[in-house]
Amino acid sequence: MFAGPLDESIIMRARKAGLLDLNIHQLRDWTHDRHKTVDDRPFGGGPGMLMKPEPLFEAVESLKRAETKVILLSPGGRKFNQSIARELAAQKNLLLVTGHYEGFDERVRTMLADDELSIGDYVLTNGALPAMVVIDAVTRLLPGVLGDDASSSDESFSAGLLEYPQYTRPAEFHGAKVPDVLLSGNHAEIEKWRREQAKARTKAKRPDLLQ
Ligand code: 4H7
């Protein structure tokens, strides 16, 4: 699953430039039985299987370096956002653990993980897509990965507002005109309009961001 997204565009460029060192590991490599078993039935009964702790503990212990933050991806984690992305971008090493089956043995959470993250309130088949979302958001924040233009454009979201409306040519399309102010050449007015639009849009669509 990881091959496509992580071998594309900005992330691949960061890897090739040596700004990001990314490794994918197979949990089954830390099993010892013939069937490479990584799951088992829950004590107390109930549907589905859990990730058994032994391969996870062995994998994490062998992959962990001196400064490694171990992060579980699960729907029960704290909600991932841009500020957590900045937190993670400042870490030396991250070890992202993608849950499968019905989840982890609780001891993985209490004894192995440093943090548990969710990318949003919905259920996914496993933690692979959430891990890739985290990798993408964090990689963009690593020094040297983005040009100056893109880096500063990300700051509008960090500033806590949604993007203002943007237009490119043509100046009229299917009867809809680009607002006059954007064609005026008056940079102070343009700046003011954009700030007002961003605020109004945030108030309408994401009032939670203004709290
Ligand atoms: C840990 C525990 C993350 C990981 C349970 C992971 C959503 C997110 C998973 C589960 C994830 C998120 C197993 C619970 C599959 C649901 C159908 C993997 N889902 N799952 N069950 N929002 N799933 O970040």
Boltz pocket constraint, residues with backbone or C-beta under 6 A from the ligand:
constraints:
  - pocket:
      binder: B
      contacts: [[A, 73], [A, 74], [A, 75], [A, 98], [A, 99], [A, 100], [A, 101], [A, 102], [A, 103], [A, 104], [A, 117], [A, 118], [A, 119], [A, 120], [A, 121], [A, 122], [A, 123], [A, 124], [A, 125], [A, 126], [A, 127], [A, 130]]
      max_distance: 6.0
